Amino acid sequence: MNKVELISALAENAGMTKVDARKAVDAMMEVTKKELKKGGKLSLVGFGTLAVTERPARQGRNPRTGKTIKIAAKKVVKFKAASNLLK
């Protein structure tokens, strides 16, 4: 499902217009982005949690040449699904 399909499904399920559903989806994405950028986390009961974690620097290997390379540390977003999400 892509963003357009999500907006259509939300509009249909919630009984709202697609314009209102698009505004809701865009607002949700913006709030989520801001929260994760400041290092917070977003927990939605029954769905899951989005949180920023630090991936440490590590050694890697160039698959073409086989040479060892350094991979820099970076921040990544991780999603942990709620236990009842797929039941």
Summary of the structure (lengths in Angstrom):
residues: 87
radius of gyration: 18.5
end to end distance: 19.6
largest distance: 57.1
contacts: 176
relative contact order: 0.13
helix: 37%
strand: 32%
